[in-house]
């Protein structure tokens, strides 16, 4: 697993988040991929309130209990909502400027990589939202992910994670799916971001269908249950031992 932390000079999303926090607006956060056309992330959406969050995220926040770890927390919108609900959370991110923004918003936030074993603790709920499976990177990293979760989960704890099945991108006109079974898994995507002059390095991001995720994690003792399906091939899953 990649244990790297970003530096401010390679932190486009963090730069956009910090600009938005300071000025109430931000420039274009551009997203590139070898698999897709250029896109952009609306930075204002990263500061969404509980009321404007997708239903899957609202359900995850409602179900989060005990000591909560908010992984890849970005602007801290989920931790802020949890705080308003009277819940205790620790937010972590590899983006230094995101962490700086969260701390300025009054949140308990650390600049840390989830897979760095120097980071320890026992959590009742581990939240991985906004396509939280992305952090796993590739299917081959699921064993390392499961091992890490076992270290961080308190007895009886659970992971609440959302993802999407990208199979719809390969749907034919007759409703069948045209997938190259010899190619890499269709949900393994590479991304690169740019904000103004700040360009980040390319990184792997995993979108995973429920059946594949469930089959993998069950090999390592985890149960998987869909809590709720979204409107467009997305879903919220609970994982527990």
Secondary structure as the mmCIF struct_conf table of DSSP 4:
data_model
#
loop_
_struct_conf.conf_type_id
_struct_conf.id
_struct_conf.beg_label_comp_id
_struct_conf.beg_label_asym_id
_struct_conf.beg_label_seq_id
_struct_conf.end_label_comp_id
_struct_conf.end_label_asym_id
_struct_conf.end_label_seq_id
HELX_RH_3T_P HELX_RH_3T_P1 UNK A 8 UNK A 10
HELX_RH_AL_P HELX_RH_AL_P1 UNK A 12 UNK A 23
BEND BEND1 UNK A 24 UNK A 24
STRN STRN1 UNK A 29 UNK A 32
BEND BEND2 UNK A 34 UNK A 36
STRN STRN2 UNK A 39 UNK A 41
HELX_RH_3T_P HELX_RH_3T_P2 UNK A 43 UNK A 47
HELX_RH_3T_P HELX_RH_3T_P3 UNK A 50 UNK A 52
BEND BEND3 UNK A 53 UNK A 53
HELX_RH_AL_P HELX_RH_AL_P2 UNK A 55 UNK A 63
BEND BEND4 UNK A 66 UNK A 66
STRN STRN3 UNK A 67 UNK A 71
TURN_TY1_P TURN_TY1_P1 UNK A 72 UNK A 72
TURN_TY1_P TURN_TY1_P2 UNK A 74 UNK A 75
HELX_RH_AL_P HELX_RH_AL_P3 UNK A 77 UNK A 84
TURN_TY1_P TURN_TY1_P3 UNK A 85 UNK A 86
STRN STRN4 UNK A 88 UNK A 93
BEND BEND5 UNK A 94 UNK A 94
HELX_RH_AL_P HELX_RH_AL_P4 UNK A 96 UNK A 104
TURN_TY1_P TURN_TY1_P4 UNK A 105 UNK A 106
STRN STRN5 UNK A 109 UNK A 111
TURN_TY1_P TURN_TY1_P5 UNK A 114 UNK A 115
TURN_TY1_P TURN_TY1_P6 UNK A 117 UNK A 118
STRN STRN6 UNK A 123 UNK A 128
TURN_TY1_P TURN_TY1_P7 UNK A 129 UNK A 131
HELX_RH_3T_P HELX_RH_3T_P4 UNK A 132 UNK A 136
BEND BEND6 UNK A 138 UNK A 138
HELX_RH_3T_P HELX_RH_3T_P5 UNK A 139 UNK A 141
HELX_RH_AL_P HELX_RH_AL_P5 UNK A 142 UNK A 152
STRN STRN7 UNK A 153 UNK A 164
HELX_RH_3T_P HELX_RH_3T_P6 UNK A 166 UNK A 170
STRN STRN8 UNK A 171 UNK A 171
TURN_TY1_P TURN_TY1_P8 UNK A 173 UNK A 174
BEND BEND7 UNK A 175 UNK A 175
STRN STRN9 UNK A 177 UNK A 177
TURN_TY1_P TURN_TY1_P9 UNK A 181 UNK A 182
BEND BEND8 UNK A 183 UNK A 184
TURN_TY1_P TURN_TY1_P10 UNK A 186 UNK A 187
STRN STRN10 UNK A 188 UNK A 195
TURN_TY1_P TURN_TY1_P11 UNK A 196 UNK A 197
STRN STRN11 UNK A 198 UNK A 199
HELX_LH_PP_P HELX_LH_PP_P1 UNK A 200 UNK A 202
STRN STRN12 UNK A 203 UNK A 206
HELX_RH_AL_P HELX_RH_AL_P6 UNK A 210 UNK A 218
TURN_TY1_P TURN_TY1_P12 UNK A 219 UNK A 221
STRN STRN13 UNK A 223 UNK A 229
BEND BEND9 UNK A 231 UNK A 233
STRN STRN14 UNK A 234 UNK A 240
#
